[in-house]
Amino acid sequence: MKTKTSLKILARMALSSAVLFCAGVQAQVRNFDIAGGELKAALDIYAAQSGTQLIYKVEDVKGRSTKGLKRALSVEEALRQLLEGTPLSVRRDVSGALVIFVAPPPPPPPKPEKSAESEAPVVDTVIVSATRRREPAREVPMQVSSLSTEKLDRSGAKNLQDYLANEAGVDVKSSGGPGIGTLTIRGVSTGVQTISTVGVYIDEVAFGSSTATANGAQMALDMALLDLNHIELLRGPQGTLYGASAMGGLLKYVTNEPDTTEFSGKAALSVAGTQRGGASQTASGVVNVPLKEDVAGLRFSAFSDHAGGSVDSVGPASGRNIDRGNTSGARVSVLLTPVHQFRARLTGTTQKIRRGGTDFVDYDPATGRPVDTEPTRRLDVPEPYSVKIDLLAADLEYDFGWARLNSITSRQRVRSSVPVDLSSVYVPLLADFGLHVSRAAVTINVAVDKTTQELRLTSKSDKQLEWLAGLYYNHEKANNRQRAVSTLVDGTPGPDLLTSALPAEYRELAVYGDLTWKMASRLALTGGLRVAHNKQHYVQVSDGLVVGGAQSIDARSADTSRTWLLTARYGMTPASSIYARAATGYRPGGPNAVLRDPYTGETTGPDAFRPDTLTSYELGYKADLLNKRLAIGAAVFKLNWKDLQQYRPVNGLSVIVNAGAARIRGAELTLGYRPDSHWTLAGNAAYIDAALSEDAPGLGAMAGARLPSSARLSASVSANYAFELAGFASYAGVAQRYVGARTAGFAGSTQVPLYRLPAYALTDLQAGIDFKHASLALFLRNVFDRRAQLAADSTVQALGGPAWVSLAQRRTLGATLTVPF
């Protein structure tokens, strides 16, 4: 009997110890970093970070969202916070798993007296991946914008110039139309760029060429809005995390991921008419198919867009709406999540832009007015161009718990063909040397094949220490084929002025990392470093009258660049912070396209150009105020830019030189305000003072000359009003933007002469209604039909030609019908 009693006592003690042990485990505090958004995805991340088994019905969580979680909590409390705002509850079953279920609704409590403050909505929290982690934009120690593609689509935006039109301090300089433009942030521009100063990404893949040979700076990626989630714009150098050619900032297209739980899609049709231009239309569709619930999903999208054009040409190649054309594309994406810890996303994208001509018109540099009575382009030879891109990417991710490993592989192919009519300069120039021609034109065919591989290890979110380390490899092969032809006055073919092939190869290997230390005093310090080494091989084979006969040049170059990042962020309150940021960026140097003077035999420029570097210093403030109804961001910055890379035209052709130094000072302000549930107000402004700080003798520009393409003051404001019309959700809005005077070229320069772009203001309107099974959006762009001069190219001015100016599209009225399913 005593033995049995002792055994019972021991069993009870063991059971009590087990219960206490389990309770201790359940109460264990863990660090969670779960972004807001789809609840199903958040629960998968929670299970991985907590090591806890979850049991729930997919239909109970489908279509629900969570505000996310980023703090240290017990596993049960963390789950309860994720489920806040849903009718879901949680309990633990006998196996120890956490069961999520729909709780019966409690009886309604007596309604308290409502206050205006409790009724007021808040400004949306924007989640970005600027620091390679998903986190609220308010907590990122730099200026970051997130552009809603849904809002852009409502406004009738069709190209990159439209997408960024309301972003103060950002300039898209058209080189004649969509797909052939240059992007500038914070005034980091020399007008005609050698290598881009703004990096471009599609999700986690770097896009575009890193060399001057492939004209990458003049081909900023102009993605259609179809099935994009949002566009992120990062201001200031991003060299540490994103590498070369991100001196001014970064543009990131973020696409929608496949949904593994629900079949869905949408179809849309858009039509528009432009004053004194052609009609435009766009048809698009998206379909999402869950291949296996919670395991695999497929998303496919396609579109076809016709631009009616609005530019007319005069002369032998006269025509109406010569800039009309078509853009088409498709994207397919597959998401695989066979286990909680592993996910793979495979994506293929293709897009082709065709235009019958550029959107340039001829302006007199002396008067700043059109050469003809109306803005037109005088053409002796048509200028139809095309740009085609193909991209394959694989993003593999494995979560070890203590860190997340990503392997991002991409293969991209770019093909472009751009003809340029040079008759206005070459006909008189050749006549001076006894050769009488009636027409002269050059066609530039560029091919780029690029392969990238990136490995990145990112620590889990932690309240004290976070780190990131990566390895990046880039291999590019490019060829720039140019042929300049002439036609004699009797109509027969004249001599080839130029034939050239510029095959080039670029290899880059970089290692990078950063470390963030979060102190108990609400201070967070981050330091980062990137070391990159590149090798380039370049061959130039050329012949023709303007290059002094046949020649072949083989050149190689190599350089190592280091970029660094230091930030300090202090959280004054949970909803406000100040920060200081210092960072560097660079563009690689390379072999030069050296030509020889046909009469002296001397080279027209140096046989190589050096890297240029930029150092940025920035102070900023971010806050959500007035019970989160007002969002504010402000920054002041100073940029020091050394050894500027700059084209120098010689006989209508160009070489690259390093031209002195520049300094840029500026300030930025962004505001968002929701006074009530109807109104949404937003605005941003930028002041930029960008000028040479040292003489640039090769350009004929002196210290103090303003840098091209940067307005001292730019700003935009918008107001949207939400209301109900016949029981259906509706909206109406207005947007106003102002851009101050800018320059193309440099004051006093005979190589890249000055053209002054006047200030302008444009107004857009929009309205729409959601019928639940379909929605209709109406837009009116450039309400007052202003002939605003958006950009100019002064290259042929050096030889007596006109300035080529890109104007804002005339008043355009359109509508978009969208049917979801």
Salt bridges, closest charged atoms under 4 A:
ASP44 OD2 - LYS40 NZ 2.99
ASP44 OD1 - HIS340 ND1 3.83
GLU76 OE1 - ARG80 NH2 3.89
GLU76 OE2 - ARG92 NE 3.07
GLU84 OE1 - LYS67 NZ 3.02
GLU135 OE1 - LYS70 NZ 3.60
GLU139 OE1 - LYS70 NZ 3.95
GLU139 OE2 - ARG138 NH2 3.80
GLU150 OE2 - ARG154 NH2 3.65
ASP162 OD1 - ARG781 NH2 3.48
GLU167 OE1 - ARG235 NH2 3.10
ASP203 OD2 - ARG345 NH1 3.54
GLU204 OE1 - ARG132 NE 3.87
GLU204 OE2 - LYS252 NZ 3.19
GLU204 OE1 - ARG456 NH2 3.23
ASP227 OD2 - ARG299 NE 2.89
GLU232 OE2 - HIS230 NE2 2.94
GLU257 OE1 - ARG343 NH2 2.81
ASP294 OD1 - LYS40 NZ 3.17
ASP312 OD2 - ARG320 NH1 2.92
ASP362 OD1 - ARG377 NE 3.41
ASP372 OD1 - ARG378 NH2 3.92
GLU374 OE1 - ARG276 NH1 3.98
GLU383 OE1 - ARG377 NH1 2.94
ASP390 OD1 - LYS388 NZ 2.85
ASP390 OD2 - ARG413 NH1 3.74
GLU397 OE1 - ARG404 NE 3.60
ASP449 OD1 - ARG411 NH2 3.89
ASP449 OD2 - ARG415 NH2 3.10
GLU454 OE2 - ARG132 NH1 2.95
GLU454 OE2 - ARG456 NH1 3.51
GLU466 OE1 - ARG133 NE 3.65
GLU466 OE2 - LYS518 NZ 2.83
GLU476 OE2 - LYS450 NZ 3.94
ASP496 OD2 - ARG483 NE 3.27
GLU505 OE2 - HIS475 NE2 2.67
GLU505 OE2 - ARG507 NH2 3.06
ASP554 OD2 - HIS537 NE2 3.03
ASP612 OD2 - ARG587 NH2 2.59
GLU618 OE1 - ARG186 NH1 3.09
ASP624 OD2 - ARG138 NH1 2.82
ASP643 OD1 - ARG610 NH2 3.11
GLU668 OE1 - ARG186 NH2 2.81
GLU668 OE2 - ARG235 NE 3.55
ASP689 OD2 - ARG663 NH2 3.47
ASP764 OD2 - ARG737 NH1 3.05
ASP785 OD2 - ARG810 NH2 2.60
